[in-house]
Amino acid sequence: MPTLEAKAYKEGKWWMVSIPELGALGQARGIASVPAVAADLGAIVLNVPVDAVNVNITYALPETAEEAGKDWEEAKAQLRAAEANVSDKLRNYVSILKENGYSLKDTAAITGYTFQRISQILNQVG
């Protein structure tokens, strides 16, 4: 069965669930119920068991929330890239200390990590 496209939006205390291709509309008490309501709605209209229905849900949000969400996603991507860079720099630093004869305990004290974590980092280096 193909995937149905549902749209959910908040209206007062309720979440409205629409499946435009079926001309169907339902409501959920909370966002946690939206997927089940969408699947039930599709199953009822198509007269099939609910487990035979696949639904992709898009949540309609205010424009300002969508913009803030995009900003947040971009910031998360930048953070992941920065974290990867920090990890690379740490692996390099730990490798250089090892090459210069520093023990795991010495390296742990210098970096502020446990010697177990330094051992893991060195195992990642190879």
C-alpha positions in Angstrom: 0.0 0.0 0.0 1.3 3.5 -0.8 2.0 5.9 1.9 -0.7 8.5 2.7 0.2 12.1 3.2 -1.4 13.6 6.3 -1.3 17.1 7.6 -1.7 17.9 11.3 -2.3 21.4 12.7 -3.3 22.7 16.1 -6.8 24.2 16.5 -7.5 25.3 20.0 -6.9 22.4 22.3 -7.2 19.8 19.5 -4.9 18.6 16.8 -6.7 18.4 13.4 -5.5 15.6 11.1 -6.2 15.9 7.4 -5.6 13.4 4.6 -6.3 15.6 1.6 -6.0 12.8 -1.0 -8.9 11.0 0.8 -10.8 14.1 1.7 -10.7 12.9 5.3 -10.4 15.0 8.5 -10.1 13.8 12.1 -9.0 15.2 15.4 -6.7 14.1 18.2 -6.6 15.2 21.8 -2.9 15.6 21.8 0.1 15.4 19.5 1.0 11.9 20.7 -2.3 10.7 19.3 -1.9 12.2 15.8 -0.2 9.2 14.2 -2.9 6.7 15.5 -5.7 9.1 14.4 -4.1 9.4 11.0 -3.8 5.7 10.6 -7.3 5.0 11.8 -8.7 7.7 9.5 -6.9 6.2 6.5 -8.1 2.7 7.4 -11.7 3.7 7.8 -11.9 5.6 4.5 -10.0 2.9 2.6 -11.9 0.1 4.4 -8.7 -1.8 5.2 -7.1 -2.9 8.5 -5.2 -0.2 10.4 -1.9 -2.1 10.1 -2.2 -1.9 6.3 -2.1 1.9 6.4 1.2 3.8 6.1 0.9 7.5 6.9 3.5 10.3 6.6 2.6 13.2 8.8 3.6 16.8 8.2 2.9 19.2 11.1 1.8 22.7 10.1 3.4 25.3 12.3 3.3 29.1 12.5 5.8 30.7 10.0 7.9 32.1 12.9 8.1 28.6 14.4 9.2 27.1 11.1 11.9 29.8 10.7 13.1 29.2 14.3 13.1 25.5 13.6 15.3 25.9 10.5 17.7 28.1 12.6 17.9 25.4 15.2 18.6 22.7 12.7 21.4 24.8 11.2 22.9 25.4 14.6 22.7 21.7 15.4 24.6 20.9 12.1 27.2 23.4 12.9 27.6 22.0 16.4 28.0 18.5 15.1 30.7 19.7 12.7 32.5 21.5 15.5 32.3 18.4 17.8 33.8 16.3 15.0 36.6 18.8 14.6 37.2 18.8 18.4 37.3 15.0 18.4 39.8 15.0 15.5 42.0 17.5 17.3 41.9 15.5 20.6 42.8 12.2 18.8 45.8 14.0 17.2 46.8 15.6 20.5 46.6 12.2 22.4 48.5 10.5 19.6 51.3 13.0 19.7 51.6 12.7 23.5 51.8 8.9 23.2 54.5 9.2 20.5 56.5 11.3 22.9 56.3 8.7 25.6 53.5 10.0 27.8 51.6 7.3 29.7 47.8 7.0 29.7 47.7 8.4 33.2 50.0 11.4 32.2 47.8 12.0 29.1 44.6 11.8 31.2 45.9 14.3 33.7 47.0 16.7 30.9 43.7 16.5 29.0 41.3 16.1 31.9 39.9 12.8 30.7 40.0 9.5 32.4 42.8 7.1 31.5 40.1 4.7 30.2 38.8 7.4 27.8 42.3 8.1 26.6 42.8 4.4 26.0 39.5 4.4 23.9 40.7 7.4 21.9 44.1 5.7 21.2 42.3 2.5 20.1 40.3 4.6 17.6 43.5 6.0 16.2 44.8 2.5 15.6 
